[in-house]
Amino acid sequence: MKKEQILKDLEVRYDELGIPEQAILEGMLYSKPVTYWDYIQTGPLLSLQAQRTTLPDEKVFIMYHQINELLFKMILWEMTQISRKENLTTEFFTSRLGRVSRYFDMLATSFDIMGDGMDVEQYMQFRHTLTPASGFQSAQYRMIEFASTELINLIDYRFRDSINRDTPYEHAFEHLYWQAAGKDHKTGDKTFMLQQFERKYKSRFLRFMKEYNTTNLWSRFKELPEDDQKNIELVNAMRHYDHTVNVSWVMAHYDAAGKYLSSGDKEVEATGGSTWRKYMHPKYQRRIFFPDLWSQEELKNWGVSNLEGYKKLDKVL
């Protein structure tokens, strides 16, 4: 494009915004050229690793979880685009779902950084300074769940028969599957960890639950043309995402936790106080985003058999 045409297009653009083109050009004349470190904000980003101890591997632990949160933000960004897209097409849905899956694939294969990348003795020392903080308290991860599926699929399976679309969000919130991990199993009282979490995020979660009630991935998938819902590549992509999030990634986390929390003479609790084995293992949680895309046999064996991989379908169930 010639310079004259660029200047003419700029004039049209800023006229539409009611901004004098002359002011924009003068501003460009005196502005500093952009640098990589300013654009990416590397200074602030690299200053966020505040340790609570002097143990070197604590910094690895902090940075790894910060990377997770950045990836969660990328995932939510793509999911928001699917949720808010008017005239959603199968091509757009598939493209953005592919991005989300790639981010989670990266997360699912990254746990060696935690499992093999920290000294057990150091971890068992600095972990006590984290109490009662817990990865349980990742708000972005909870929002990813809300944006993935209908709310009923996130309810503790023991209470699903008593909850439906007419159930108040507040009541449904109290019966989400992860509530059990934040309660004293003897008294039913909420732990300090869960109380803190809800104090910070509960109102935000309730708004998010309402927003994604009919715009989550599963709901939007069901808006696609019927033939596309039977497209084997798209169905396999949905199954891949479901399995990666709810089995592969969870089990990678579970195995990494086991290397540390079961490394001594006796097994220890997670920093948040949860019974981490029952909380984390998919065979107990039975969290499945798209249950209609799995066979009864697959649902029955969810998280029980060696589901490190899963079979791609050659025809829709």
C-alpha positions in Angstrom: 0.0 0.0 0.0 1.4 3.4 -1.0 2.1 6.1 1.7 -0.5 8.4 0.2 -3.2 5.8 0.6 -2.1 5.0 4.2 -2.4 8.7 5.1 -5.8 8.9 3.5 -7.0 5.8 5.4 -5.7 7.2 8.6 -7.6 10.5 8.0 -10.8 8.6 7.4 -10.3 6.4 10.5 -9.7 9.3 12.9 -12.3 11.5 11.4 -14.8 8.7 12.3 -13.5 8.8 15.8 -13.7 12.6 16.0 -9.9 12.8 16.6 -7.8 15.3 14.5 -5.4 13.5 12.3 -2.8 16.2 12.9 -2.8 15.5 16.7 -2.2 11.8 16.1 0.7 12.4 13.7 2.3 14.9 16.1 1.9 12.4 18.9 3.7 9.8 16.8 6.5 12.3 16.1 7.4 12.6 19.8 6.5 9.1 21.0 9.3 6.6 21.9 9.8 3.6 19.7 8.4 0.4 21.3 10.8 -2.1 22.8 10.3 -5.8 23.5 10.8 -5.3 27.3 8.2 -2.5 27.5 5.7 -4.3 25.3 5.9 -7.6 27.2 6.4 -5.8 30.6 9.3 -8.1 31.4 10.4 -6.0 34.3 7.1 -6.2 36.3 6.6 -9.8 35.2 10.0 -11.0 36.4 9.7 -9.2 39.7 6.6 -11.1 40.9 8.4 -14.1 42.4 8.4 -13.2 46.1 9.6 -16.1 48.1 8.6 -16.8 51.7 11.8 -18.8 52.4 15.4 -18.8 51.3 15.1 -22.3 49.8 16.0 -22.2 46.1 13.3 -24.6 44.8 10.5 -22.4 46.2 11.2 -20.0 43.3 10.6 -22.9 40.9 7.3 -23.7 42.6 6.2 -20.1 42.4 7.1 -19.6 38.7 5.6 -22.8 37.7 2.2 -21.9 39.2 2.4 -18.4 37.7 2.9 -20.0 34.3 -0.2 -22.1 34.9 -2.2 -19.0 35.7 -1.0 -17.2 32.5 -2.1 -20.3 30.5 -5.4 -20.3 32.3 -5.9 -16.7 31.3 -5.1 -17.6 27.6 -7.7 -20.5 27.9 -10.4 -18.2 29.3 -9.6 -15.6 26.5 -10.4 -18.2 23.8 -13.4 -19.5 25.7 -14.8 -16.0 26.0 -14.6 -15.6 22.3 -16.6 -18.8 21.7 -19.2 -17.8 24.4 -19.8 -14.3 23.0 -19.5 -15.0 19.2 -22.7 -14.1 17.3 -23.6 -16.4 14.5 -21.2 -19.0 15.8 -19.8 -21.2 13.0 -18.4 -24.6 13.3 -15.1 -23.4 11.8 -14.7 -20.7 14.4 -15.7 -23.1 17.3 -13.3 -25.7 16.1 -10.4 -23.3 15.7 -10.8 -21.8 19.2 -11.3 -25.2 20.8 -8.1 -26.3 19.2 -6.3 -23.4 20.8 -7.8 -24.3 24.2 -6.8 -27.9 23.9 -3.2 -27.1 22.9 -2.9 -24.9 26.0 -4.2 -27.7 28.2 -2.0 -30.3 26.4 1.0 -28.1 27.4 -0.3 -28.0 31.0 -0.8 -31.8 31.1 2.8 -32.5 29.9 4.4 -29.9 32.1 4.2 -31.6 35.5 7.6 -33.1 35.3 8.8 -29.6 36.2 7.1 -30.2 39.5 7.4 -33.9 39.9 11.1 -34.2 39.0 12.2 -30.6 39.1 12.2 -29.9 42.9 14.1 -31.3 45.8 11.7 -33.3 48.0 13.4 -32.1 51.2 13.2 -28.5 50.2 9.5 -28.8 49.2 8.6 -30.4 52.5 10.3 -27.5 54.3 8.9 -24.5 52.4 5.4 -26.0 51.9 4.6 -25.3 55.6 5.0 -21.6 54.9 2.2 -21.8 52.3 -0.5 -23.1 54.7 -3.4 -22.6 54.3 -2.9 -21.5 50.6 -3.7 -24.2 48.1 -3.9 -24.7 44.3 -7.5 -25.4 45.1 -7.8 -21.6 45.3 -7.2 -21.0 41.6 -10.2 -18.8 40.6 -9.3 -19.0 36.9 -9.4 -22.8 36.9 -12.9 -22.7 38.5 -14.0 -20.2 35.8 -12.7 -22.5 33.1 -14.9 -25.2 34.5 -17.9 -23.0 34.5 -17.2 -21.9 30.9 -16.8 -25.5 29.7 -20.0 -27.3 30.6 -23.5 -27.1 32.0 -23.5 -26.5 35.7 -25.1 -29.8 36.5 -21.9 -31.6 35.4 -19.9 -29.7 38.1 -22.3 -30.6 40.9 -21.2 -33.3 43.4 -22.7 -36.4 41.9 -24.3 -37.2 45.2 -26.6 -34.2 44.9 -27.3 -34.1 41.1 -30.7 -35.7 41.4 -31.9 -32.8 43.6 -30.6 -30.0 41.4 -31.9 -28.7 38.0 -32.1 -25.5 36.0 -34.6 -24.0 38.4 -32.3 -24.4 41.3 -31.0 -21.0 42.6 -27.3 -20.4 41.7 -26.5 -19.9 45.4 -27.8 -23.4 46.3 -26.0 -25.0 43.3 -22.8 -23.3 44.3 -22.9 -24.9 47.8 -23.1 -28.3 46.1 -20.3 -28.0 43.5 -18.0 -31.0 43.5 -15.0 -29.1 45.0 -17.0 -27.9 48.0 -16.4 -31.4 49.6 -12.6 -30.8 49.5 -13.0 -27.6 51.5 -15.1 -28.9 54.3 -14.3 -30.8 57.5 -15.5 -34.4 56.7 -16.5 -34.9 60.3 -18.4 -31.7 61.0 -19.3 -30.4 57.5 -17.9 -27.0 58.4 -16.0 -25.0 55.8 -12.3 -24.9 56.3 -10.5 -21.6 56.7 -9.0 -22.2 53.2 -12.5 -22.4 51.7 -13.8 -19.5 53.7 -11.0 -17.3 52.4 -11.6 -18.5 48.8 -15.3 -17.7 49.0 -14.8 -14.3 50.7 -12.6 -13.3 47.8 -14.4 -14.9 44.8 -17.9 -16.1 45.6 -19.8 -13.1 44.2 -17.6 -13.2 41.1 -18.3 -16.9 40.7 -22.0 -16.5 41.0 -22.0 -13.8 38.2 -19.8 -16.1 36.1 -22.1 -19.0 36.6 -25.0 -17.0 35.3 -23.1 -15.6 32.4 -22.0 -19.0 31.2 -25.2 -20.9 32.0 -26.2 -21.0 28.4 -23.0 -19.9 26.7 -20.5 -22.6 27.9 -18.7 -24.8 25.4 -21.2 -27.6 25.7 -24.2 -25.4 25.3 -22.7 -23.6 22.3 -21.7 -26.9 20.7 -25.3 -28.0 20.9 -26.2 -24.8 18.9 -24.2 -25.9 15.9 -26.0 -27.5 13.0 -27.0 -31.1 13.8 -24.7 -32.5 11.0 -21.7 -30.7 12.5 -22.5 -32.0 16.0 -22.0 -35.5 14.4 -18.8 -34.5 12.6 -16.3 -37.1 13.8 -13.3 -34.7 13.9 -15.2 -32.1 16.0 -16.5 -34.8 18.3 -13.0 -36.2 18.8 -11.8 -32.7 19.5 -14.4 -32.3 22.2 -13.5 -35.6 23.7 -9.8 -34.8 23.6 -10.4 -31.5 25.5 -12.7 -33.2 28.1 -10.3 -36.1 28.7 -7.2 -33.8 28.8 -8.7 -31.5 31.4 -10.5 -34.0 33.6 -8.1 -37.0 33.4 -4.7 -36.4 31.8 -4.0 -33.1 33.5 -5.6 -34.1 36.8 -3.6 -37.4 36.9 -0.4 -35.6 36.1 -1.1 -33.3 39.0 -2.0 -36.2 41.2 1.2 -38.1 40.4 3.4 -35.1 41.0 1.7 -34.4 44.3 2.2 -38.1 45.3 6.0 -37.8 44.8 6.1 -35.3 47.6 3.1 -35.9 49.9 3.8 -39.6 50.0 7.5 -39.4 50.1 8.1 -39.8 53.9 7.2 -42.4 56.5 3.5 -41.4 56.3 1.3 -39.5 53.9 0.7 -35.9 54.7 -2.2 -33.6 53.9 -2.2 -30.9 51.2 -1.4 -27.4 52.4 -5.1 -26.5 52.3 -5.9 -29.4 54.5 -7.9 -31.4 51.9 -7.8 -35.2 51.6 -6.0 -34.7 48.3 -6.2 -38.3 46.9 -10.0 -38.4 47.0 -10.3 -34.7 46.0 -8.0 -35.0 42.9 -8.5 -38.5 41.5 -11.0 -38.5 38.6 -12.6 -41.8 39.6 -13.9 -40.1 42.8 -14.8 -36.7 41.3 -16.3 -38.0 38.1 -16.1 -34.6 36.5 -17.0 -34.9 32.9 -17.8 -31.9 30.7 -19.5 -33.6 27.8 -21.0 -36.9 29.1 -23.1 -37.4 26.0 -20.0 -37.8 23.9 -18.8 -40.9 25.9 -20.1 -44.5 25.9 -21.6 -46.0 29.0 -18.5 -48.2 29.4 -16.2 -45.2 29.2 -18.3 -43.3 31.7 -18.2 -46.3 34.0 -14.4 -46.6 33.9 -13.7 -42.9 34.1 -10.4 -42.5 35.8 -10.3 -46.1 36.9 -8.5 -47.9 34.0 -5.4 -46.7 32.4 -6.9 -43.7 30.7 -3.6 -42.0 30.0 -4.8 -42.1 26.4 -8.2 -42.6 25.0 -9.6 -44.1 21.8 -10.6 -41.7 19.0 -13.9 -42.5 17.6 -14.4 -43.7 14.0 -18.1 -43.0 14.2 -20.3 -41.0 16.6 -21.7 -42.9 19.5 
